[in-house]
């Protein structure tokens, strides 16, 4: 087993500002609505950038969201460039005989306007499924992405989203056409209440006995565990201790032990650089945050939600979804309303 540890110093995040920003974001989304074309509009009428309702009812369990890509114009030979896609492909879940059905086999028929909706085999398709929207209790979201034959499913659950107390996530991935060596899973949890309690201690106090942030990953050949523990420094900054443990499984244990003996220093150096880079990105992000509150903060978040990339438009209407071409399995239309 290899155990890597490194400690970095980062700028502190103000708890009051963080909770106010989270509550403002939830309120903005909770007050949003949709148009007939699937666009999600804030209360002021502006559309949320890159987000459309593809299936279901807005802010209800089972609602599916995604970004509708540009339609594709075939070339002079009538063929479609590889990697292109449509609204149906954006969801990645098309029924045979619909606009997105060709995405499954890399071919498609042109529509009335002569444009062909067909992603190539290496196209990235994805969708976000809302599992629960209860702003006073919890929000659960499932993200699905397929790229180059690899299907990923990420589930996120946020408790008490207006004043976040806990964050849980799970990740699984596999290649449907391959064996168990192409299958992996992971799980993580962040106890935000325990995090704030840890950074509110006196600098002279002992670190928290249990790390507020933990993550585990499993593969047929190895297991890994990551922990993150904060501690306040004398100057008000945070000292973050990151520990990564990796253990081989099955026949990889003796082979991995020999490999680590020769490669331990490069592995340790790479781990330290990764932690240092993450800390630098954290500090950069905090430095760019404007300490606004109230209506000014609400305006700033709304502007960020509705800001579009230059020269980027999102045409088309809601896509039809569900069916046997779903790389993650049968479509889930959701259960009882969760709002």
C-alpha positions as CSV (number, residue, x, y, z in Angstrom):
1,X,0.0,0.0,0.0
2,X,1.2,3.5,-0.8
3,X,0.3,6.4,1.5
4,X,0.9,10.0,0.2
5,X,0.4,13.1,2.2
6,X,0.9,16.8,1.6
7,X,-0.2,20.0,3.4
8,X,-0.9,23.4,1.7
9,X,-2.0,26.8,2.8
10,X,-5.0,28.4,1.1
11,X,-7.0,31.6,1.5
12,X,-10.1,31.2,3.8
13,X,-13.6,31.3,2.4
14,X,-16.1,33.4,4.4
15,X,-18.9,31.1,5.6
16,X,-21.5,33.9,5.6
17,X,-20.8,34.9,2.0
18,X,-20.7,31.2,0.9
19,X,-24.1,30.4,2.4
20,X,-25.6,33.7,1.1
21,X,-24.4,32.9,-2.4
22,X,-25.7,29.3,-2.2
23,X,-29.1,30.5,-1.1
24,X,-29.3,33.2,-3.8
25,X,-28.4,30.6,-6.5
26,X,-31.1,28.2,-5.3
27,X,-33.7,31.0,-5.1
28,X,-32.9,32.1,-8.7
29,X,-33.3,28.6,-10.0
30,X,-36.4,28.0,-7.9
31,X,-38.1,31.0,-9.5
32,X,-37.2,30.1,-13.0
33,X,-39.6,28.8,-15.7
34,X,-39.4,27.3,-19.2
35,X,-40.5,28.4,-22.6
36,X,-42.1,26.1,-25.3
37,X,-38.7,25.6,-26.9
38,X,-37.2,24.3,-23.6
39,X,-35.2,27.4,-22.7
40,X,-34.9,28.0,-18.9
41,X,-35.7,31.6,-18.0
42,X,-34.9,33.4,-14.8
43,X,-37.6,35.6,-13.2
44,X,-36.2,38.6,-15.1
45,X,-36.8,36.8,-18.5
46,X,-33.2,36.1,-19.3
47,X,-32.3,32.5,-20.5
48,X,-29.9,30.4,-18.5
49,X,-26.9,29.8,-20.8
50,X,-26.4,26.4,-22.3
51,X,-29.4,24.8,-20.5
52,X,-32.7,23.4,-21.9
53,X,-35.4,21.2,-20.7
54,X,-35.3,18.2,-22.9
55,X,-37.9,16.0,-21.2
56,X,-40.3,16.1,-18.2
57,X,-41.6,19.0,-16.2
58,X,-39.3,21.8,-15.0
59,X,-38.0,21.4,-11.5
60,X,-39.8,18.0,-11.1
61,X,-38.3,14.6,-10.4
62,X,-37.2,13.0,-13.7
63,X,-36.8,16.3,-15.6
64,X,-33.9,16.0,-18.1
65,X,-31.8,18.9,-19.1
66,X,-29.0,19.4,-21.6
67,X,-27.5,21.8,-24.1
68,X,-28.9,21.6,-27.7
69,X,-25.9,21.7,-30.1
70,X,-25.9,23.3,-33.5
71,X,-27.5,21.3,-36.3
72,X,-25.2,20.0,-38.9
73,X,-25.2,20.8,-42.6
74,X,-24.0,17.9,-44.8
75,X,-21.1,18.4,-47.2
76,X,-21.2,18.3,-51.0
77,X,-21.2,14.5,-50.9
78,X,-24.2,14.4,-48.6
79,X,-22.2,13.0,-45.7
80,X,-22.0,14.4,-42.2
81,X,-18.7,15.2,-40.5
82,X,-17.8,12.9,-37.6
83,X,-18.4,14.2,-34.2
84,X,-21.3,16.4,-35.0
85,X,-24.6,16.3,-33.2
86,X,-28.2,17.5,-32.6
87,X,-30.7,18.1,-29.9
88,X,-31.5,14.4,-29.7
89,X,-27.8,13.5,-29.6
90,X,-27.2,16.0,-26.8
91,X,-29.4,13.9,-24.6
92,X,-27.8,10.8,-25.9
93,X,-31.1,9.0,-25.5
94,X,-33.0,8.8,-28.8
95,X,-35.9,6.6,-29.8
96,X,-35.7,4.8,-33.2
97,X,-37.5,6.8,-35.8
98,X,-37.0,10.2,-34.1
99,X,-34.6,13.0,-34.9
100,X,-31.9,11.6,-32.7
101,X,-32.2,7.9,-33.7
102,X,-29.4,8.1,-36.1
103,X,-27.0,9.0,-33.3
104,X,-27.0,5.4,-32.3
105,X,-25.4,4.1,-35.4
106,X,-23.6,7.2,-36.7
107,X,-26.1,7.8,-39.5
108,X,-29.2,9.9,-40.0
109,X,-31.6,11.2,-42.6
110,X,-31.7,14.9,-43.3
111,X,-34.6,17.0,-42.0
112,X,-36.9,19.3,-43.9
113,X,-34.2,21.9,-44.0
114,X,-31.5,19.5,-45.3
115,X,-29.6,19.5,-42.1
116,X,-28.5,16.2,-40.8
117,X,-28.5,15.4,-37.0
118,X,-25.9,12.7,-36.6
119,X,-23.0,12.6,-34.2
120,X,-20.0,10.5,-35.2
121,X,-18.9,7.6,-33.0
122,X,-16.5,9.8,-31.0
123,X,-19.0,12.5,-30.2
124,X,-19.7,13.5,-26.6
125,X,-23.3,13.3,-25.6
126,X,-24.7,14.1,-22.2
127,X,-27.7,15.0,-20.1
128,X,-28.5,16.1,-16.5
129,X,-31.4,14.4,-14.8
130,X,-33.0,16.1,-11.8
131,X,-33.8,13.5,-9.2
132,X,-35.2,15.8,-6.5
133,X,-35.7,19.5,-6.0
134,X,-36.6,20.4,-2.5
135,X,-34.7,23.6,-1.7
136,X,-35.6,23.4,2.0
137,X,-34.3,19.8,2.3
138,X,-32.2,18.5,-0.5
139,X,-31.3,18.7,-4.2
140,X,-30.3,15.6,-6.1
141,X,-28.9,15.7,-9.7
142,X,-27.6,12.9,-11.9
143,X,-25.2,13.8,-14.8
144,X,-24.7,11.4,-17.6
145,X,-21.9,11.6,-20.2
146,X,-20.8,9.3,-23.0
147,X,-17.6,9.8,-25.0
148,X,-15.6,7.4,-27.2
149,X,-17.7,4.5,-25.9
150,X,-17.2,5.3,-22.2
151,X,-20.4,5.9,-20.3
152,X,-20.1,8.0,-17.0
153,X,-22.7,8.5,-14.4
154,X,-22.3,11.1,-11.7
155,X,-24.8,11.6,-8.9
156,X,-24.7,14.6,-6.6
157,X,-26.8,15.2,-3.5
158,X,-26.7,18.5,-1.6
159,X,-28.4,18.7,1.9
160,X,-30.1,21.9,2.9
161,X,-29.0,23.7,-0.3
162,X,-29.9,27.2,1.0
163,X,-27.4,26.8,3.8
164,X,-25.4,23.7,2.6
165,X,-24.6,21.2,5.3
166,X,-23.4,18.1,3.4
167,X,-22.5,17.1,-0.1
168,X,-22.4,13.6,-1.4
169,X,-21.5,12.2,-4.8
170,X,-21.0,8.9,-6.5
171,X,-19.3,8.2,-9.8
172,X,-19.4,5.1,-12.0
173,X,-18.1,4.4,-15.4
174,X,-17.9,1.5,-17.9
175,X,-17.6,0.6,-21.5
176,X,-20.7,-1.4,-22.5
177,X,-18.7,-3.4,-25.1
178,X,-15.8,-4.3,-22.7
179,X,-15.2,-6.4,-19.6
180,X,-14.7,-5.6,-15.9
181,X,-11.3,-4.0,-16.5
182,X,-13.2,-1.1,-18.0
183,X,-15.5,-0.6,-15.1
184,X,-14.8,1.6,-12.0
185,X,-16.7,3.4,-9.3
186,X,-16.1,6.1,-6.7
187,X,-17.9,7.8,-3.8
188,X,-17.2,11.0,-1.9
189,X,-18.7,13.0,0.9
190,X,-18.1,16.5,2.3
191,X,-19.5,17.3,5.8
192,X,-19.7,21.0,5.5
193,X,-20.9,21.5,9.1
194,X,-17.8,19.6,10.3
195,X,-15.6,21.6,7.9
196,X,-16.8,25.0,9.4
197,X,-16.3,23.5,12.9
198,X,-12.8,22.5,12.0
199,X,-11.7,25.9,10.7
200,X,-13.4,27.7,13.6
201,X,-11.0,26.1,16.1
202,X,-8.1,28.0,17.6
203,X,-4.9,27.6,15.7
204,X,-3.4,25.9,18.8
205,X,-6.1,23.3,18.9
206,X,-5.6,19.8,17.7
207,X,-6.9,19.0,14.1
208,X,-10.3,17.4,13.7
209,X,-10.3,13.8,14.6
210,X,-12.3,12.9,11.5
211,X,-11.6,14.4,8.1
212,X,-14.6,16.4,6.8
213,X,-14.0,15.4,3.2
214,X,-13.5,11.8,2.2
215,X,-13.5,9.9,-1.2
216,X,-13.0,6.3,-2.2
217,X,-12.5,4.8,-5.6
218,X,-12.5,1.2,-6.6
219,X,-11.3,-0.8,-9.7
220,X,-10.8,-4.5,-10.2
221,X,-7.1,-4.0,-9.7
222,X,-6.8,-1.3,-7.1
223,X,-8.6,0.8,-4.4
224,X,-7.9,4.3,-3.4
225,X,-8.9,6.6,-0.5
226,X,-8.6,10.3,-0.2
227,X,-9.1,12.5,2.8
228,X,-9.0,16.3,3.2
229,X,-8.7,17.9,6.7
230,X,-8.5,21.7,7.3
231,X,-6.9,23.5,10.2
232,X,-6.8,27.3,10.8
233,X,-3.4,29.0,10.7
234,X,-2.2,31.9,12.9
235,X,-2.6,34.4,10.1
236,X,-6.3,33.4,9.4
237,X,-5.5,31.3,6.4
238,X,-6.3,27.5,6.2
239,X,-3.8,24.7,6.3
240,X,-5.2,21.8,4.3
241,X,-3.8,18.3,4.8
242,X,-4.5,15.9,1.9
243,X,-3.8,12.2,2.3
244,X,-4.1,9.6,-0.5
245,X,-3.9,5.9,0.1
246,X,-3.7,3.3,-2.7
247,X,-3.9,-0.4,-2.3
248,X,-3.5,-3.0,-5.0
249,X,-6.0,-5.9,-5.4
250,X,-5.7,-9.5,-6.5
251,X,-2.4,-10.3,-8.3
252,X,-1.5,-6.6,-8.6
253,X,-0.5,-6.4,-4.9
254,X,3.0,-7.9,-5.2
255,X,3.5,-6.4,-8.7
256,X,2.4,-3.0,-7.4
257,X,4.7,-3.2,-4.4
258,X,7.7,-3.7,-6.6
259,X,6.7,-1.0,-9.0
260,X,6.1,1.5,-6.2
261,X,9.6,0.7,-4.8
262,X,11.2,2.1,-8.0
263,X,8.6,4.8,-8.8
264,X,7.7,6.2,-5.3
265,X,9.6,9.4,-5.7
266,X,8.1,10.4,-9.1
267,X,4.6,9.4,-7.7
268,X,5.1,11.5,-4.6
269,X,6.3,14.5,-6.7
270,X,3.3,14.2,-9.0
271,X,0.9,14.1,-6.0
272,X,2.5,17.1,-4.4
273,X,2.3,19.1,-7.6
274,X,-1.4,18.1,-8.0
275,X,-2.2,19.3,-4.5
276,X,-0.2,22.6,-5.0
277,X,-2.0,23.2,-8.3
278,X,-5.4,22.7,-6.7
279,X,-4.5,25.1,-3.9
280,X,-3.3,27.7,-6.5
281,X,-6.5,27.5,-8.4
282,X,-8.5,27.8,-5.2
283,X,-6.6,31.0,-4.2
284,X,-7.0,32.4,-7.7
285,X,-10.8,31.8,-7.7
286,X,-11.2,33.4,-4.3
287,X,-9.2,36.4,-5.4
288,X,-11.5,36.9,-8.3
289,X,-14.7,36.7,-6.2
290,X,-16.3,40.1,-5.5
291,X,-17.4,40.3,-1.8
292,X,-20.9,41.5,-2.8
293,X,-24.0,40.9,-0.7
294,X,-27.8,41.3,-1.1
295,X,-29.1,42.6,-4.4
296,X,-25.6,43.1,-5.8
297,X,-24.7,39.5,-5.2
298,X,-28.0,38.3,-6.7
299,X,-27.3,40.4,-9.9
300,X,-23.8,39.0,-10.1
301,X,-25.0,35.4,-9.9
302,X,-27.8,36.0,-12.4
303,X,-25.4,37.6,-14.8
304,X,-23.1,34.6,-14.5
305,X,-26.0,32.2,-15.2
306,X,-27.1,34.0,-18.3
307,X,-23.7,34.8,-19.8
308,X,-23.2,33.1,-23.1
309,X,-20.0,32.4,-25.0
310,X,-19.2,34.8,-27.8
311,X,-20.8,33.9,-31.2
312,X,-22.6,30.9,-29.6
313,X,-26.3,30.2,-30.2
314,X,-28.4,27.3,-29.1
315,X,-31.2,26.6,-31.6
316,X,-33.9,24.0,-31.7
317,X,-36.6,22.8,-29.3
318,X,-36.8,20.1,-26.6
319,X,-35.5,16.7,-27.7
320,X,-37.3,13.4,-27.5
321,X,-35.6,11.2,-25.0
322,X,-35.5,7.6,-23.7
323,X,-35.2,4.4,-25.6
324,X,-33.0,1.5,-26.2
325,X,-30.0,3.6,-27.4
326,X,-29.4,4.9,-23.9
327,X,-25.8,4.0,-23.0
328,X,-26.7,4.0,-19.3
329,X,-29.7,1.7,-19.6
330,X,-33.5,2.3,-19.9
331,X,-34.6,5.9,-19.5
332,X,-35.9,6.9,-16.1
333,X,-38.8,9.2,-16.3
334,X,-38.8,10.0,-12.6
335,X,-41.2,9.2,-9.8
336,X,-43.6,11.4,-7.8
337,X,-43.1,15.1,-7.9
338,X,-40.4,16.1,-5.5
339,X,-41.1,19.8,-5.2
